[in-house]
Amino acid sequence: MDLNEQTEFEGRLESIRLGGGEEKQKAQRQRGKLLARERIDQLLDENSFSELFRFATGKDRLPGDGVVTGIGKINDRYVCLYAQDFTVAGGTLGSMHAKKICSLMDFAYEQQMPIIGLIDSGGARIQEGIEALHGYGEIFKRNVHYSGKVPQLSIMLGPCAGGAAYSPALSDAIFMVKRISQMFITGPKVLQAISGETMTSEELGGTNVHETKSGLAHFVAETEEEAFEQVRTFLSYLQEKTIKVRQGEKPQEIEACLPKSECDVYNVKDIISCIADEQQLFELSKGYAKNMVTAFIRLNGETVGVVANNPLHLAGCIDIDASDKGARFVRFCHCFSIPILVLEDVSGFIPGKDQERKGLLRHGAKLIYAFAEATVPKITVILRKAYGGAFVALNSKGIGADFVAAWPGASIAVMGRQSTKSILAEMNTTDSHSPYEAAEQGYIDDVICPTDTRTYVIDRFACLQHKCLEDKRHSGNMPM
């Protein structure tokens, strides 16, 4: 290049680097937020980022049109990602902004790479009107068409409204950061103008709302750096489904985790830890529907998705929220070929007028549908109770489990002992809750010693590693 070419080239690169300018970058940092390119550097493996469309601008000649797109590596595996730049027009989406994201998503699908969005946007760019709305439509279409085919992750890093929140809601996993991330259909100012209702951004769509109430956030972090580490860990379970296991690890005594009385509560996470390699579990949606645990573990180095009732909350019974949480996780595992382990201790679906009117049957049906549809290896271990429709819904032999085992003290029946006493007395018959009777009739495969649980599930998953069904079909990871 001659001197003039070099000067122009370097000047354009500097303009791109500055985004919305030094003052706006300073304001971004004062809010406790990293800049778009700093976020990319923090998330990706060192020096692995290669930018795409870096000289692209929209009608208003905005640097990058407010979004940085490119390819990089996480855990030494390629990913596609885009980072919205809040210093450029508030990270709002215009037609070129949308075109860059859509092109990246198409490339990610063609190359079978995960798609990661670092979202920091005020939504559609008002001055571009319907063009911006059309751009969101193109993104939503790709969110849906590529659902279940490549992982789609959304890291929420600002107050995100409208389309900036809808696209993440269509993705597989959402990561939020306390005090920084908010998601809502309309922001507080618009809400006040429309309804007169006054709320802060945190009250309307902060991490507490989406971690505990809506269930939208799968992970919540204290800092951006912690959120990026969560993303790296999440992807490790998808990208490295088989790893070498350190030898010499001794799991804690599993029987000590379960109380002797069926009326006492315990934390099922302790039992999951006993079963998992190195006693490690990576939990999703831990603040939502706590009566059901969804987590990734490794068994003999293999990634496994765990669904477990947790008696520590609502006695482990299944309600609307737990149904949705469990169904979405099972569907995710099905989409990305992750075996499923169910640890069951459930006395049923939660009865009552409120749950019935809100559609417990409809939501519970999602859980049944997800398990019945999933073609990955599926194993259930009944720890204590398995009653009624909940027994059927939680991966029973009847809806397609490959193996179902029970501990010797387990109770399997249409309903609990106390509930059936009077009914059976009137019918002059008896009802056995014994797991041995269920095993004798072939409704479960085996009764196993609790201390053999880890060995049992490892062996059974090993013999299912080549499981293949002719009618297996692709399913998207539909939001629930």
C-alpha positions as CSV (number, residue, x, y, z in Angstrom):
1,M,0.0,0.0,0.0
2,D,1.1,3.6,-0.7
3,L,1.1,6.1,2.1
4,N,-2.4,7.4,1.3
5,E,-3.9,4.0,1.2
6,Q,-2.2,3.1,4.5
7,T,-3.5,6.3,6.1
8,E,-7.0,5.7,5.0
9,F,-6.9,2.0,6.0
10,E,-5.7,2.8,9.5
11,G,-8.1,5.7,9.9
12,R,-11.1,3.4,9.0
13,L,-9.9,0.8,11.5
14,E,-9.6,3.4,14.2
15,S,-13.1,4.7,13.5
16,I,-14.4,1.1,13.8
17,R,-12.5,0.6,17.0
18,L,-13.9,3.7,18.6
19,G,-17.5,2.7,17.8
20,G,-19.7,5.5,19.1
21,G,-16.8,7.6,20.2
22,E,-14.7,8.0,23.3
23,E,-17.4,9.8,25.3
24,K,-19.9,7.1,24.8
25,Q,-17.3,4.4,25.5
26,K,-16.5,6.2,28.8
27,A,-20.2,6.3,29.6
28,Q,-20.5,2.6,28.9
29,R,-17.7,1.8,31.4
30,Q,-19.2,4.1,34.0
31,R,-22.3,1.9,33.9
32,G,-20.0,-1.0,34.9
33,K,-20.2,-2.5,31.4
34,L,-17.5,-3.7,29.1
35,L,-17.2,-2.5,25.5
36,A,-18.3,-4.9,22.7
37,R,-14.8,-5.8,21.6
38,E,-13.6,-6.2,25.2
39,R,-16.4,-8.7,25.7
40,I,-15.4,-10.6,22.7
41,D,-11.8,-10.8,23.9
42,Q,-13.0,-11.9,27.4
43,L,-15.2,-14.7,26.1
44,L,-13.0,-16.2,23.3
45,D,-9.8,-18.1,23.4
46,E,-6.9,-15.6,23.2
47,N,-6.2,-14.1,19.8
48,S,-8.8,-16.4,18.1
49,F,-11.3,-13.8,16.8
50,S,-11.6,-13.1,13.1
51,E,-14.1,-10.3,12.3
52,L,-16.6,-10.5,9.4
53,F,-18.1,-7.5,7.6
54,R,-16.1,-5.1,9.7
55,F,-16.4,-2.2,7.2
56,A,-20.1,-2.6,6.7
57,T,-22.3,0.4,7.5
58,G,-25.9,1.2,7.2
59,K,-27.8,4.2,5.8
60,D,-26.5,6.5,8.6
61,R,-22.9,5.4,8.1
62,L,-22.6,4.1,11.6
63,P,-19.5,2.1,12.5
64,G,-20.3,-1.6,11.9
65,D,-24.0,-0.4,12.1
66,G,-23.8,-1.1,15.8
67,V,-22.8,-4.8,15.8
68,V,-19.5,-6.7,15.7
69,T,-19.7,-10.1,14.0
70,G,-17.1,-12.9,13.5
71,I,-15.7,-16.3,14.2
72,G,-13.5,-17.4,17.1
73,K,-12.8,-20.2,19.4
74,I,-14.0,-21.3,22.9
75,N,-12.3,-24.3,24.5
76,D,-10.4,-24.5,21.2
77,R,-13.6,-25.1,19.2
78,Y,-15.0,-22.7,16.6
79,V,-18.0,-20.6,17.4
80,C,-19.8,-17.8,15.6
81,L,-20.7,-14.7,17.6
82,Y,-22.0,-11.2,17.4
83,A,-21.7,-8.4,19.9
84,Q,-24.0,-5.4,19.8
85,D,-22.3,-2.1,20.5
86,F,-24.4,0.1,22.8
87,T,-22.2,3.1,22.1
88,V,-23.4,3.1,18.5
89,A,-27.1,4.2,18.4
90,G,-27.8,2.3,21.6
91,G,-27.0,-1.0,19.9
92,T,-30.4,-0.6,18.1
93,L,-31.0,-2.9,15.1
94,G,-31.1,-1.4,11.6
95,S,-31.2,-3.2,8.2
96,M,-27.4,-3.6,7.9
97,H,-27.2,-4.6,11.5
98,A,-29.7,-7.4,10.9
99,K,-28.1,-8.4,7.6
100,K,-24.7,-8.9,9.4
101,I,-26.4,-11.1,12.1
102,C,-28.4,-13.2,9.5
103,S,-25.3,-13.8,7.4
104,L,-23.4,-15.0,10.5
105,M,-26.3,-17.3,11.5
106,D,-26.4,-18.8,8.0
107,F,-22.7,-19.4,8.1
108,A,-22.9,-21.0,11.6
109,Y,-25.6,-23.4,10.4
110,E,-23.7,-24.3,7.3
111,Q,-20.5,-25.0,9.3
112,Q,-22.4,-26.5,12.3
113,M,-21.0,-24.0,14.8
114,P,-22.7,-22.6,17.9
115,I,-24.2,-19.1,17.6
116,I,-23.6,-16.8,20.5
117,G,-25.2,-13.4,20.8
118,L,-23.8,-10.7,23.2
119,I,-27.0,-8.7,23.4
120,D,-26.9,-5.0,24.4
121,S,-29.6,-3.3,22.4
122,G,-32.6,-1.0,22.7
123,G,-34.5,-2.9,20.1
124,A,-35.5,-1.8,16.6
125,R,-34.0,1.5,15.3
126,I,-37.0,3.8,15.1
127,Q,-35.7,5.9,12.3
128,E,-35.5,2.9,10.0
129,G,-39.1,1.9,10.7
130,I,-40.4,-1.2,9.0
131,E,-37.0,-2.1,7.6
132,A,-35.7,-2.7,11.1
133,L,-38.8,-4.7,12.0
134,H,-38.3,-6.8,8.9
135,G,-34.7,-7.4,10.0
136,Y,-35.9,-8.8,13.3
137,G,-38.3,-11.0,11.4
138,E,-35.4,-12.4,9.4
139,I,-33.5,-13.1,12.6
140,F,-36.5,-14.8,14.3
141,K,-37.0,-17.0,11.2
142,R,-33.4,-18.2,11.5
143,N,-33.7,-18.7,15.3
144,V,-36.5,-21.1,14.6
145,H,-35.1,-22.8,11.4
146,Y,-31.8,-23.5,13.1
147,S,-33.3,-24.4,16.4
148,G,-32.1,-27.8,17.6
149,K,-29.6,-28.0,14.7
150,V,-26.9,-25.7,16.2
151,P,-26.7,-24.4,19.8
152,Q,-27.9,-20.8,20.1
153,L,-26.8,-18.9,23.2
154,S,-27.8,-15.4,24.3
155,I,-25.7,-13.4,26.8
156,M,-27.8,-10.4,28.0
157,L,-25.5,-7.4,28.7
158,G,-27.8,-4.4,28.9
159,P,-31.4,-3.2,29.0
160,C,-32.9,-5.2,26.1
161,A,-36.4,-4.4,24.8
162,G,-38.7,-5.8,22.1
163,G,-36.9,-7.8,19.4
164,A,-33.7,-7.6,21.4
165,A,-35.5,-9.8,24.0
166,Y,-37.6,-11.9,21.6
167,S,-34.6,-13.4,19.7
168,P,-32.9,-14.5,22.9
169,A,-36.2,-16.0,24.1
170,L,-36.0,-18.2,21.0
171,S,-32.5,-19.4,21.7
172,D,-31.4,-22.4,23.7
173,A,-29.9,-20.8,26.8
174,I,-30.0,-17.3,28.2
175,F,-27.2,-15.8,30.4
176,M,-27.9,-12.7,32.5
177,V,-25.7,-10.5,34.7
178,K,-27.0,-8.9,37.9
179,R,-27.5,-5.1,37.9
180,I,-26.7,-5.0,34.1
181,S,-29.1,-7.3,32.3
182,Q,-32.8,-6.5,31.8
183,M,-35.3,-8.0,29.3
184,F,-38.8,-6.8,28.6
185,I,-41.2,-6.4,25.7
186,T,-41.5,-2.7,26.4
187,G,-39.3,-0.6,28.6
188,P,-40.3,1.4,31.7
189,K,-40.8,4.7,29.8
190,V,-43.1,3.2,27.2
191,L,-45.0,1.2,29.9
192,Q,-45.6,4.4,31.9
193,A,-46.8,6.3,28.8
194,I,-49.2,3.5,27.9
195,S,-50.5,2.4,31.2
196,G,-49.3,5.0,33.7
197,E,-47.6,2.2,35.6
198,T,-44.2,3.2,37.1
199,M,-41.5,0.6,37.4
200,T,-37.7,0.5,37.3
201,S,-35.9,-1.6,34.7
202,E,-34.9,-4.1,37.4
203,E,-38.5,-4.4,38.6
204,L,-39.8,-4.9,35.1
205,G,-37.3,-7.3,33.7
206,G,-34.2,-7.7,35.9
207,T,-32.4,-10.9,36.8
208,N,-34.6,-11.6,39.8
209,V,-37.7,-11.5,37.6
210,H,-36.3,-13.9,35.0
211,E,-34.3,-16.1,37.3
212,T,-37.2,-16.9,39.7
213,K,-40.5,-15.8,38.2
214,S,-40.5,-16.2,34.4
215,G,-37.8,-18.9,34.1
216,L,-36.4,-17.1,31.1
217,A,-32.8,-16.9,32.5
218,H,-31.0,-20.2,32.6
219,F,-27.9,-18.7,34.2
220,V,-27.3,-15.6,36.3
221,A,-23.9,-14.2,37.1
222,E,-22.5,-11.5,39.4
223,T,-20.2,-10.1,36.7
224,E,-19.8,-10.2,32.9
225,E,-16.6,-12.3,33.4
226,E,-18.5,-14.9,35.4
227,A,-21.2,-15.1,32.7
228,F,-18.5,-15.7,30.1
229,E,-17.1,-18.5,32.2
230,Q,-20.6,-20.0,32.5
231,V,-20.8,-20.0,28.7
232,R,-17.5,-21.7,28.3
233,T,-18.6,-24.4,30.8
234,F,-22.0,-24.9,29.1
235,L,-20.4,-25.3,25.7
236,S,-17.9,-27.8,27.2
237,Y,-20.7,-30.2,27.9
238,L,-21.9,-29.9,24.3
239,Q,-18.6,-29.8,22.4
240,E,-16.6,-32.3,24.5
241,K,-19.2,-35.0,25.1
242,T,-16.4,-37.5,26.0
243,I,-13.4,-36.6,28.2
244,K,-10.8,-38.5,30.1
245,V,-11.7,-39.1,33.8
246,R,-9.3,-38.7,36.6
247,Q,-8.8,-42.0,38.4
248,G,-9.0,-42.6,42.1
249,E,-12.1,-40.4,42.8
250,K,-14.3,-41.9,45.5
251,P,-17.9,-40.7,45.6
252,Q,-19.4,-39.9,49.0
253,E,-21.8,-42.5,50.6
254,I,-25.0,-42.2,48.6
255,E,-27.2,-43.8,51.1
256,A,-26.4,-41.2,53.7
257,C,-28.0,-38.6,51.4
258,L,-31.5,-40.2,51.7
259,P,-33.4,-40.0,55.0
260,K,-34.9,-43.1,56.5
261,S,-38.4,-41.7,56.7
262,E,-40.3,-41.0,53.5
263,C,-41.8,-38.0,55.2
264,D,-38.4,-36.3,55.7
265,V,-36.9,-34.0,53.0
266,Y,-33.5,-34.0,51.5
267,N,-31.6,-32.3,48.7
268,V,-31.5,-34.4,45.6
269,K,-28.4,-32.5,44.4
270,D,-26.4,-34.4,47.0
271,I,-27.4,-37.6,45.3
272,I,-26.6,-36.3,41.9
273,S,-23.2,-35.3,43.1
274,C,-22.7,-38.8,44.5
275,I,-23.4,-40.3,41.0
276,A,-21.4,-37.8,38.9
277,D,-17.8,-37.9,38.0
278,E,-15.7,-35.9,40.5
279,Q,-19.0,-35.0,42.3
280,Q,-19.6,-32.2,39.8
281,L,-22.9,-31.0,38.4
282,F,-23.7,-27.9,36.2
283,E,-27.2,-26.8,37.0
284,L,-29.5,-24.9,34.7
285,S,-32.4,-22.6,35.9
286,K,-31.4,-23.2,39.5
287,G,-33.6,-20.3,40.8
288,Y,-36.8,-21.4,38.9
289,A,-39.1,-24.3,39.7
290,K,-36.7,-25.5,42.4
291,N,-38.9,-28.7,42.9
292,M,-37.3,-30.0,39.7
293,V,-33.5,-30.0,39.1
294,T,-32.1,-29.9,35.6
295,A,-28.3,-30.3,35.2
296,F,-25.4,-31.6,33.2
297,I,-23.0,-34.1,34.7
298,R,-20.4,-36.5,33.4
299,L,-20.6,-40.2,33.9
300,N,-17.3,-42.0,33.2
301,G,-16.4,-39.0,31.1
302,E,-19.6,-38.9,29.1
303,T,-22.0,-35.9,29.1
304,V,-25.4,-36.7,30.6
305,G,-28.5,-34.5,31.2
306,V,-30.1,-35.1,34.6
307,V,-33.8,-34.4,35.5
308,A,-34.6,-34.9,39.2
309,N,-37.4,-34.2,41.7
310,N,-36.1,-32.2,44.6
311,P,-38.1,-33.0,47.8
312,L,-36.5,-29.9,49.4
313,H,-39.1,-27.8,47.5
314,L,-42.8,-28.5,47.2
315,A,-42.0,-32.1,48.3
316,G,-40.6,-32.6,44.8
317,C,-44.1,-32.6,43.3
318,I,-44.6,-31.4,39.7
319,D,-46.4,-28.1,39.0
320,I,-46.8,-26.0,35.9
321,D,-43.3,-24.4,36.1
322,A,-41.6,-27.7,36.8
323,S,-43.4,-29.2,33.8
324,D,-42.2,-26.5,31.5
325,K,-38.6,-26.5,32.9
326,G,-38.3,-30.3,32.6
327,A,-39.8,-30.5,29.1
328,R,-37.5,-27.8,27.7
329,F,-34.4,-29.5,29.1
330,V,-35.4,-32.9,27.9
331,R,-36.1,-31.5,24.4
332,F,-32.7,-29.8,24.4
333,C,-31.0,-33.1,25.3
334,H,-33.0,-34.8,22.5
335,C,-31.9,-32.1,20.0
336,F,-28.2,-32.3,20.8
337,S,-27.9,-36.1,21.4
338,I,-27.3,-35.9,25.1
339,P,-28.4,-39.1,27.1
340,I,-30.9,-38.4,29.9
341,L,-30.9,-39.7,33.5
342,V,-34.0,-39.3,35.6
343,L,-33.8,-39.5,39.4
344,E,-37.4,-39.9,40.6
345,D,-39.0,-39.2,44.0
346,V,-42.4,-37.8,43.3
347,S,-45.8,-38.3,44.8
348,G,-47.6,-36.7,41.9
349,F,-48.6,-33.5,40.1
350,I,-49.7,-30.7,42.4
351,P,-53.5,-30.7,42.7
352,G,-55.7,-27.7,43.3
353,K,-57.9,-25.1,41.6
354,D,-55.1,-22.6,40.9
355,Q,-52.9,-25.1,39.0
356,E,-55.9,-26.6,37.2
357,R,-57.2,-23.3,35.9
358,K,-53.8,-22.2,34.7
359,G,-53.5,-25.4,32.7
360,L,-51.5,-28.0,34.6
361,L,-52.8,-30.7,32.3
362,R,-51.6,-28.8,29.2
363,H,-48.2,-28.1,30.8
364,G,-47.8,-31.6,32.2
365,A,-48.5,-32.9,28.7
366,K,-45.4,-31.1,27.5
367,L,-43.3,-33.1,29.9
368,I,-44.9,-36.4,28.7
369,Y,-44.5,-35.4,25.1
370,A,-40.8,-34.4,25.5
371,F,-39.9,-37.7,27.2
372,A,-41.9,-39.8,24.7
373,E,-40.4,-38.0,21.7
374,A,-36.8,-38.1,22.9
375,T,-34.8,-40.7,21.0
376,V,-31.6,-40.4,23.0
377,P,-30.7,-43.1,25.7
378,K,-33.0,-42.6,28.6
379,I,-32.6,-44.2,32.1
380,T,-34.8,-43.7,35.2
381,V,-33.8,-44.6,38.8
382,I,-36.7,-44.4,41.3
383,L,-35.1,-43.3,44.6
384,R,-38.2,-43.3,46.9
385,K,-41.7,-42.5,45.6
386,A,-43.2,-42.9,42.1
387,Y,-46.9,-42.3,42.2
388,G,-49.7,-41.9,39.6
389,G,-49.4,-39.9,36.5
390,A,-46.1,-38.4,37.6
391,F,-44.6,-41.9,37.6
392,V,-45.7,-42.3,34.0
393,A,-44.6,-38.8,32.9
394,L,-41.1,-39.1,34.3
395,N,-39.6,-41.4,31.7
396,S,-41.5,-44.6,32.6
397,K,-41.1,-47.8,30.5
398,G,-44.6,-47.1,29.2
399,I,-43.5,-43.9,27.4
400,G,-40.2,-45.1,26.2
401,A,-37.5,-45.4,28.9
402,D,-34.7,-47.8,27.9
403,F,-34.1,-48.9,31.5
404,V,-35.9,-48.2,34.8
405,A,-34.5,-49.3,38.1
406,A,-35.6,-48.7,41.7
407,W,-34.0,-48.7,45.1
408,P,-35.2,-51.5,47.5
409,G,-37.1,-48.9,49.7
410,A,-38.9,-47.3,46.8
411,S,-42.7,-47.2,46.6
412,I,-44.4,-47.5,43.2
413,A,-48.2,-47.2,42.9
414,V,-51.2,-45.3,41.6
415,M,-51.2,-43.2,44.8
416,G,-49.5,-43.0,48.2
417,R,-50.1,-45.5,51.0
418,Q,-52.2,-43.2,53.1
419,S,-54.4,-42.2,50.2
420,T,-55.2,-45.7,49.2
421,K,-55.9,-47.3,52.6
422,S,-59.5,-46.4,52.9
423,I,-60.2,-47.0,49.2
424,L,-58.7,-50.5,49.2
425,A,-60.3,-51.4,52.5
426,E,-63.7,-50.7,50.9
427,M,-62.8,-52.9,47.9
428,N,-61.6,-55.7,50.2
429,T,-58.3,-56.0,48.4
430,T,-54.6,-55.1,49.0
431,D,-52.2,-52.9,47.2
432,S,-48.5,-53.5,47.0
433,H,-46.2,-50.5,46.7
434,S,-43.1,-52.8,46.6
435,P,-40.6,-52.3,43.7
436,Y,-40.2,-56.1,43.6
437,E,-43.8,-56.4,42.4
438,A,-43.3,-53.8,39.7
439,A,-40.1,-55.7,38.7
440,E,-41.9,-59.1,38.7
441,Q,-44.5,-57.7,36.2
442,G,-41.8,-56.1,34.0
443,Y,-42.8,-52.5,34.6
444,I,-39.3,-51.8,35.9
445,D,-36.1,-53.6,34.8
446,D,-34.3,-54.0,38.1
447,V,-34.1,-53.3,41.8
448,I,-30.6,-52.1,42.7
449,C,-28.6,-51.3,45.8
450,P,-28.2,-47.5,46.2
451,T,-24.4,-47.9,46.4
452,D,-24.5,-49.5,42.9
453,T,-26.4,-46.7,41.3
454,R,-23.4,-45.0,39.6
455,T,-22.0,-48.3,38.3
456,Y,-25.5,-49.3,37.1
457,V,-26.2,-46.2,35.1
458,I,-22.7,-46.1,33.6
459,D,-23.0,-49.7,32.4
460,R,-26.5,-49.2,31.0
461,F,-25.6,-46.0,29.2
462,A,-22.6,-47.8,27.7
463,C,-24.8,-50.5,26.2
464,L,-27.0,-47.8,24.7
465,Q,-24.2,-45.8,23.0
466,H,-25.2,-47.1,19.6
467,K,-28.9,-46.7,20.1
468,C,-30.6,-45.8,16.8
469,L,-34.3,-45.6,15.9
470,E,-35.4,-45.6,12.3
471,D,-38.2,-43.2,13.0
472,K,-35.9,-40.6,14.7
473,R,-36.7,-37.2,13.4
474,H,-35.4,-33.7,14.0
475,S,-37.2,-31.5,16.4
476,G,-36.6,-27.9,17.2
477,N,-36.1,-26.7,20.8
478,M,-39.4,-24.9,21.1
479,P,-39.6,-22.3,23.9
480,M,-41.7,-23.5,26.8
